[in-house]
Structures are given as C-alpha cells and as structure tokens.
Amino acid sequence: MCALSIVPLLLHKMALLAKTGGFAAAMLCMIPMVLGSCTTETWGRSRTTLYTMALEGARETAVGRTPERESLLAEMDRRREEGAAESRWVIEKLFPDSGKLVSEDPEAARAAEAGELKAASAAWWGYDAEDATDALSEALTAPVELLVIPAMAGPWISGPLEIAGPRHIIFEPGAELLAKAGEFLPTGDTLLTLYRAADVTLTGYGARIAMRKSDYISEPYQWSQHRHALSLLESRNISVQGFLIESSGGDGIYIGQSRGGEIPRNILLKDLHLIDNYRQGVSVISVDGFRMEYTYIAETEGTPPGAAIDFEPNSRLYGLTDCVVVGCLFEKNAGAGLTVHLPNVLETHPPVSILVQDTLILGNPYSVWIRGLDNGVRGSLEFRNTRVKGVGTIERSDTFMVLN
C-alpha cells in the first residue's frame, strides 16, 4: 500500500494507453480521477457514461482461481452449510409437526400477537402466493422471541416491510422473500427495515432476499439509489447472518443515522452473499461498532460508486468507530472493492477506526478508493494479512493513517 495519490501514475498510464490501446483504454484509466471530484451521496446519474466504461472494464477483468481465493470460498460454503443445518435443527425442535409450520392458523396468530407464545410461524397469518405483504407485516410486529419465515411452494412476495416485534427471525433454508412487481415506486422504499430496534437477529442460511433491480431503471420508476434490500437505521445490537441478498434498487444493506438521531451500535454482518446490487453491496454511513465477516460481495453495478463496501458518513453524523472487516471477498464489482470517503468527518469527530483483515480484494476495476481526508479527519485504516489487487488511490493525510 502506498500512502500517496496515484494521479501522476494514472496520467502517465493514460498517455501510454492512448498510444497502445486506444482512446477507450485511456479514458478507462481516467475514471478514478474523474470520480474523485464527487462528494458524498452525489455520485448520481451525471457519471453514467464514465461509469459504464468502468463497468465494461470490470467485465473484462479476469479473477484467477488462486488457492487463497478458493480456500476462502470453501470456508464460506462450510460456514453457510453449518448455519443451514443449525437453522433446520432449531425449526424442527420448535415445530416437530411440519404441517403446523406452513399452515394458516388465525387462532395461533392472535395468541402470538397477544404475547402468549414465544415462537410463531409467519404462515399462521396466511400465505398469499401473489402478495404476502399484509400477512408478513402483521407477523413482523408480533412480540415473540422467535418468528420463522417458512419455505413455501413459492416466494413470499411483498411490498415494503418493517420489523418491529420479534427478537429473532429465522428464514427457513429454501425460503425466499421477493419484492413485489409494481411496488417500491417511492424513491426511498426499502424491502426490509429495522428502525431504532435493539437486540434483533436475522438468520437466513440457505434463504434469499431479492428485489427487482432491472424494473427500477425505467418508467414508471423515478431514478433512485435508495431502494435498499435491508436498512438498519439507528439500531443497536443487530446481527444479520447467512442470507443471499441480491438485485436491490440501492444497497444490499444500508446502515445509517439521521441527523440528531441515535447512533447505530454493535452491528454484525456475517456469512452473507451480496450479489448484483444497484449502488453498493454494503453502505456504512455511521456506526460505533461494526463487524462484517466471511461475506462475499460481487457484481455490484448500476450507479456509482458501485463499491462492494463503502464507509462514507453524511454530514453532521457520528462517524465511524470500531469497524472490522474480516475474512471477506470483494470481486467483480463495477466500482472499488473498498471505498472509504471521509470529507464529512472533521477533527471534532471521534477518530475513525477501520480494520480490514484476512480479506481478498481482486477483480474489480478499482481496488481501493480512500479519499476525502483533508478536513481534519483523525484515525486509521489498517490492512492485516489482506491481499489488494489492482489500481487504487490513497489520499495523503497527516492525521489519518493507512497501515499495511
């Protein structure tokens, strides 16, 4: 890792490519510099042409089947298989009669809503193969310790949902939650939201959460980068594990705080696959205590930044402290594998702390993007036993250290 800007190198490389590889190759090399002029949350549609060129470059980038990559993928598969087996065991213990798990039961649903039961199945509120929004909305407000979303004959098709009741939600292996076609017209609609929640676990080994990204880029939809699959807003002690999350109209997972709102604390993401999301795999806007482990993020594309994971506070928010990324693989994304963009973090903020360990960042057109360090931000980004392959940029700073 070099702590100097690579702009001179890029200029030299651009001139070389213009001679040997043509204008398109030279322009591709310029993309990092052009995108560098963007500020937080304003990447947007004005960057479409350059971003498309970056995406084409990403598709041409080969990802080698290196032993370390294959070993990490095998470990991720092992963890997901163990998680699925544990989920099945928990569900079978609670619902030894599988018919009880998947059948509508209004009486049991009412008991769960009254707080008389510790465990419930979402199927008790009814399963509608065309639109399960109402049933899921009611189930997700039931004050139970555990709610199971069972695998049905087809996906649970739904509009926006908010989790406001169960402490632990287990999606049965094979269960699918799919965004309903024609919904999510408001630009900020999210499939699943946790708002000011505490002590909640979402488990989805072998389960899938998906939106309809391709629908949202044409009429009647207005352009937006915020149709997220899962938003964790001003919440604490939250664990999300095991899911495949794909094709959102924004981020796979967004972790945020409103101005003056509560600080997200102790957020754990693990054993996830985040594929084909529109803006980022994961956006971390503000947090005190974040850990992501053994998570695979790939094929993020649609609108810049297009990163696997982006640490980027908005103005007048808390910042980023005690953030750890371990055992992850970021590849084949249209933007950077890792973005750390900190123009809104000032010397008055607590020092930023980010550790990236035992992680692979490869096969992206841009490896790391570490910018916005000239407003007095203090702290460090440390890489330990991490392989970063490809061109990247690290802005110089006297108060923010990048350690390798």
C-alpha positions in Angstrom: 0.0 0.0 0.0 1.3 3.4 -0.9 0.1 6.5 1.0 0.5 8.8 -1.9 -2.1 9.7 -4.6 -1.6 7.8 -7.8 -2.8 10.6 -10.1 0.7 11.1 -11.7 0.9 7.4 -12.3 -2.6 7.4 -13.9 -1.7 10.3 -16.1 1.4 8.5 -17.4 -0.6 5.3 -17.8 -3.3 7.1 -19.7 -0.8 8.6 -22.2 0.7 5.1 -22.7 -2.7 3.5 -23.2 -3.7 6.2 -25.7 -0.7 5.2 -27.8 -1.0 1.4 -27.5 -4.6 0.6 -26.5 -6.7 3.4 -28.0 -8.8 6.1 -26.6 -11.3 3.9 -24.7 -8.5 2.3 -22.7 -7.1 5.7 -21.9 -10.5 7.0 -20.8 -10.9 4.0 -18.6 -7.7 4.8 -16.8 -9.1 8.4 -16.2 -12.2 7.2 -14.4 -10.7 7.2 -10.9 -9.6 10.9 -11.3 -13.0 12.0 -12.6 -15.0 10.2 -9.9 -12.6 11.7 -7.4 -14.5 15.0 -7.8 -17.7 13.5 -6.5 -18.9 14.3 -3.0 -20.8 12.2 -0.5 -24.2 11.0 -1.8 -23.9 12.9 -5.1 -22.3 10.4 -7.4 -25.6 10.0 -9.3 -26.6 9.8 -12.9 -24.2 12.5 -14.2 -21.5 9.9 -14.0 -23.3 7.4 -16.2 -21.0 7.5 -19.3 -17.8 7.1 -17.4 -19.3 4.6 -15.0 -20.5 2.4 -17.9 -16.9 2.4 -19.2 -15.7 1.3 -15.8 -18.2 -1.5 -15.8 -17.1 -2.7 -19.2 -13.6 -2.8 -17.8 -14.8 -4.8 -14.8 -16.3 -7.4 -17.1 -13.0 -7.9 -18.8 -11.1 -8.3 -15.6 -10.2 -11.9 -15.0 -10.5 -13.3 -11.5 -7.9 -16.1 -11.1 -8.7 -19.3 -9.3 -5.9 -18.7 -6.7 -5.5 -21.1 -3.8 -6.3 -18.4 -1.3 -9.5 -17.4 -3.1 -10.7 -21.0 -3.4 -9.8 -21.7 0.2 -11.8 -18.6 1.4 -14.8 -19.6 -0.7 -14.7 -23.1 0.7 -14.7 -21.7 4.2 -17.6 -19.5 3.4 -19.5 -22.5 2.0 -18.7 -24.6 5.1 -20.0 -21.9 7.4 -23.2 -21.4 5.4 -23.8 -25.2 5.4 -23.3 -25.4 9.1 -25.6 -22.4 9.6 -28.4 -24.0 7.5 -28.1 -27.3 9.5 -28.4 -25.4 12.7 -31.4 -23.4 11.5 -33.2 -26.7 10.4 -32.5 -28.2 13.9 -34.0 -25.1 15.7 -37.0 -25.1 13.5 -37.7 -28.9 13.7 -37.3 -28.7 17.5 -39.9 -25.9 17.7 -42.2 -27.3 15.0 -41.9 -31.1 15.0 -45.1 -31.1 13.0 -44.1 -29.6 9.7 -47.7 -29.1 8.8 -48.1 -26.7 11.7 -45.2 -24.6 10.3 -46.7 -24.0 6.9 -50.4 -23.9 7.6 -52.6 -20.8 8.2 -53.7 -20.7 11.9 -55.5 -17.4 12.8 -56.0 -18.6 16.4 -52.3 -19.2 16.9 -51.5 -15.8 15.2 -53.8 -14.0 17.6 -52.1 -15.7 20.6 -48.7 -14.6 19.2 -49.9 -11.0 18.8 -51.1 -11.1 22.4 -47.7 -12.1 23.6 -48.9 -15.5 24.7 -46.4 -17.5 22.6 -42.6 -17.5 22.4 -42.4 -18.8 18.8 -44.6 -18.4 15.7 -44.6 -19.1 12.0 -45.4 -16.3 9.5 -47.6 -18.8 7.7 -50.1 -18.6 10.6 -51.1 -15.1 9.3 -51.8 -16.7 5.8 -49.7 -17.2 2.7 -50.7 -15.5 -0.5 -48.6 -16.5 -3.4 -49.3 -13.2 -5.2 -49.0 -10.7 -2.3 -48.0 -11.6 1.2 -47.4 -8.0 2.4 -50.3 -7.9 4.9 -49.5 -11.3 6.4 -45.8 -10.5 6.8 -46.5 -7.0 8.1 -48.6 -8.5 10.9 -46.2 -11.3 11.7 -43.2 -8.9 11.9 -44.9 -6.9 14.6 -45.8 -9.9 16.8 -43.9 -9.7 20.2 -42.4 -13.2 20.0 -38.9 -14.3 20.8 -38.7 -16.2 17.5 -40.5 -15.9 14.2 -39.9 -18.4 11.4 -40.4 -17.5 7.8 -41.0 -21.0 6.3 -40.1 -22.2 2.9 -43.3 -22.3 0.9 -44.2 -23.6 -2.5 -43.2 -20.2 -3.9 -41.5 -17.0 -2.7 -43.0 -14.6 -0.1 -43.9 -11.7 -2.4 -44.1 -8.4 -0.6 -44.0 -4.6 -0.6 -42.0 -2.6 2.0 -41.8 -4.2 5.4 -40.7 -3.0 8.9 -39.5 -5.4 11.6 -40.9 -4.2 14.9 -41.7 -7.2 17.1 -39.7 -10.5 17.0 -36.3 -10.7 18.7 -35.1 -13.4 16.3 -36.3 -14.1 12.8 -35.2 -17.3 11.1 -35.8 -17.7 7.4 -36.1 -21.5 6.8 -33.4 -22.8 4.4 -35.1 -22.5 1.0 -37.3 -19.6 1.9 -37.4 -16.6 -0.4 -38.6 -13.0 0.2 -39.1 -11.3 -3.2 -40.0 -7.6 -3.8 -43.5 -7.4 -5.4 -43.6 -6.2 -9.1 -45.0 -2.7 -9.5 -44.3 -1.7 -5.8 -41.4 0.4 -4.5 -42.4 3.4 -6.6 -41.4 5.9 -3.8 -37.6 6.5 -4.2 -36.8 5.6 -0.6 -38.8 2.4 -0.3 -36.9 -0.4 1.3 -37.8 -4.1 1.3 -36.9 -4.7 5.0 -36.3 -2.0 7.6 -35.2 -2.1 11.2 -35.7 1.4 12.8 -34.5 2.1 16.3 -34.6 -1.5 17.1 -32.4 -3.3 19.6 -31.2 -6.9 20.2 -32.5 -8.3 17.0 -31.1 -11.3 15.0 -32.0 -12.0 11.4 -30.9 -15.5 10.3 -31.2 -16.7 6.7 -28.8 -19.6 5.9 -29.9 -21.0 2.6 -32.5 -18.2 2.2 -32.8 -15.5 -0.4 -33.9 -11.9 -0.3 -34.3 -10.3 -3.7 -35.6 -7.2 -5.3 -36.2 -6.3 -9.0 -33.3 -4.0 -9.9 -34.0 -4.1 -13.6 -37.5 -2.8 -13.0 -36.4 0.3 -11.2 -34.3 1.8 -14.1 -37.2 2.7 -16.3 -40.7 4.3 -16.1 -42.8 4.5 -14.1 -40.0 4.5 -11.6 -38.1 7.7 -10.8 -34.4 7.2 -10.6 -33.1 6.5 -7.1 -30.1 4.9 -5.4 -32.0 4.2 -2.1 -34.3 1.3 -2.8 -32.3 -0.9 -0.4 -32.9 -4.5 0.4 -32.2 -4.1 4.1 -31.9 -0.9 6.1 -30.6 -0.9 9.6 -31.4 2.6 10.9 -30.4 4.0 14.3 -30.4 0.4 15.7 -28.1 -1.4 18.1 -27.0 -5.0 18.8 -28.2 -6.3 15.5 -27.0 -9.4 13.8 -27.7 -10.4 10.1 -26.4 -13.7 9.0 -26.5 -16.3 6.2 -28.6 -14.6 3.6 -28.2 -14.3 -0.1 -29.3 -10.7 -0.8 -29.4 -9.6 -4.5 -30.7 -7.2 -7.1 -31.7 -4.4 -4.8 -32.5 -0.9 -6.3 -29.9 0.6 -4.0 -27.7 -1.1 -1.4 -27.8 -4.7 -0.3 -27.5 -3.4 3.3 -27.6 0.2 4.4 -26.5 1.2 8.0 -27.5 4.7 8.7 -28.3 7.5 11.1 -30.4 10.6 10.7 -29.1 14.0 11.8 -29.7 14.1 15.5 -30.8 10.5 15.6 -29.5 7.6 17.6 -26.1 6.2 16.7 -26.1 2.6 15.2 -24.1 0.4 17.5 -22.8 -3.1 17.5 -23.9 -4.2 14.1 -22.8 -7.7 12.9 -23.0 -9.0 9.4 -21.7 -12.5 8.7 -21.8 -15.3 6.2 -23.7 -13.2 3.6 -23.7 -13.2 -0.2 -24.5 -9.8 -1.6 -24.8 -10.0 -5.4 -26.0 -7.7 -8.2 -27.0 -4.8 -6.1 -27.5 -1.4 -7.7 -25.3 1.1 -5.7 -23.3 -0.8 -3.1 -23.1 -4.2 -1.5 -23.0 -2.5 1.9 -23.0 1.2 2.8 -21.8 2.1 6.3 -22.9 5.7 6.9 -22.5 6.0 10.7 -21.7 3.4 13.3 -20.0 2.7 16.6 -19.1 -1.0 16.5 -19.4 -2.7 13.1 -18.2 -6.2 12.2 -18.5 -8.0 8.9 -17.1 -11.5 8.5 -16.9 -14.1 5.8 -19.1 -12.1 3.4 -18.9 -12.4 -0.4 -19.8 -9.2 -2.4 -19.8 -9.3 -6.2 -21.4 -7.8 -9.3 -22.5 -4.6 -7.8 -23.4 -2.4 -10.7 -25.9 0.2 -11.8 -24.9 3.6 -10.3 -21.7 4.9 -8.8 -19.9 4.4 -6.5 -20.7 0.6 -7.2 -18.4 -0.5 -4.4 -18.5 -3.8 -2.5 -18.5 -1.9 0.7 -18.5 1.9 1.2 -17.6 3.7 4.5 -19.0 7.2 3.9 -20.6 9.3 6.6 -23.1 12.0 5.6 -22.6 15.5 7.1 -23.2 16.1 10.8 -23.3 12.4 11.8 -21.4 10.5 14.4 -18.7 8.9 12.2 -17.1 5.5 12.1 -15.5 3.8 15.1 -14.5 0.2 15.9 -15.2 -1.1 12.4 -13.8 -4.6 11.4 -14.0 -6.5 8.1 -12.5 -10.0 8.3 -12.4 -13.0 6.0 -14.3 -11.3 3.2 -14.0 -11.5 -0.6 -14.8 -8.5 -2.8 -14.6 -9.2 -6.5 -16.2 -8.3 -9.9 -17.8 -5.1 -8.7 -18.2 -2.2 -11.1 -16.6 0.2 -8.6 -14.0 -0.2 -5.9 -13.8 -3.2 -3.7 -13.4 -0.9 -0.7 -14.3 2.8 -0.5 -13.5 5.0 2.4 -14.7 8.5 1.7 -14.5 10.9 4.6 -15.0 14.5 3.6 -17.7 14.9 6.2 -15.6 13.6 9.1 -13.9 16.6 10.8 -11.3 17.0 13.6 -14.2 17.3 16.1 -15.4 13.8 15.3 -14.1 10.8 17.2 -11.1 9.1 15.4 -12.1 6.8 12.6 -11.1 3.2 13.2 -11.3 0.6 10.4 -9.5 -2.7 10.3 -9.6 -5.0 7.2 -8.1 -8.4 7.9 -7.7 -11.8 6.1 -9.6 -10.4 3.2 -9.3 -10.5 -0.6 -10.0 -7.6 -2.9 -9.5 -8.5 -6.5 -11.0 -8.5 -9.9 -12.5 -5.0 -9.6 -11.6 -2.2 -12.0 -10.6 -0.2 -8.9 -9.3 -1.9 -5.8 -9.5 0.7 -3.0 -10.7 4.3 -3.0 -9.6 6.3 0.1 -10.4 9.9 -0.2 -11.8 13.0 1.5 -9.1 13.2 4.1 -8.4 16.9 4.0 -11.0 18.2 6.5 -9.1 17.2 9.7 -10.3 13.6 9.9 -8.3 11.7 12.5 -7.9 7.9 12.8 -6.7 5.0 10.8 -7.5 2.3 8.3 -5.4 -0.8 8.8 -4.9 -3.8 6.5 -3.7 -7.1 8.0 -3.0 -10.2 6.0 -5.1 -8.7 3.2 -4.5 -9.0 -0.5 -5.4 -6.0 -2.5 -5.0 -6.5 -6.3 -5.5 -3.7 -8.8 -5.1 0.0 -9.2 -6.3 2.2 -6.3 -5.8 5.5 -4.6 -5.0 6.6 -1.1 -5.1 10.4 -0.4 -2.3 11.8 1.7 -3.1 12.9 5.2 -1.1 13.9 8.3 -3.9 12.9 10.7 -5.4 9.8 9.1 -3.0 6.8 8.7 -3.4 3.9 6.3 -1.4 1.0 7.7 -0.3 -2.2 5.9 
